[in-house]
Amino acid sequence: MQEFFNYLQQFSFLTKNEIEIIGNHVYAEKVQAKSFVLEAGKICQRIGFITKGVISSYYYDTQGNEIVKCMYAENQFAVDILSYQMVLPVTIIFRQ
């Protein structure tokens, strides 16, 4: 969790009070390797911050080929923003 707060402190426009408020709304979750973080058809209900490892987002084309859309690495946020904001099912898969 400290990695997340260290990341936030890079932004000088955030006050300590604002970082504390943000901290009240986050929690740490360990994701096992090769496990799904978000599956197609589900609603994205959280924004992930990666402290270790990589998360990939992908989908399957009509021939069944896995197409990687994006890779998220350490100190990056991972989210399907359209699903998160509009409460729509995701069409891609997020996996660690």
Secondary structure, DSSP 8 states (H G I E B T S, - for coil): -HHHHHHHTT-TTS-HHHHHHHHTT-------TT-EEE-TTSB----EE-SSS-EEEEEE-TTS-EEEEEEE-TT-EE--HHHHHHT-B-SSEEE-
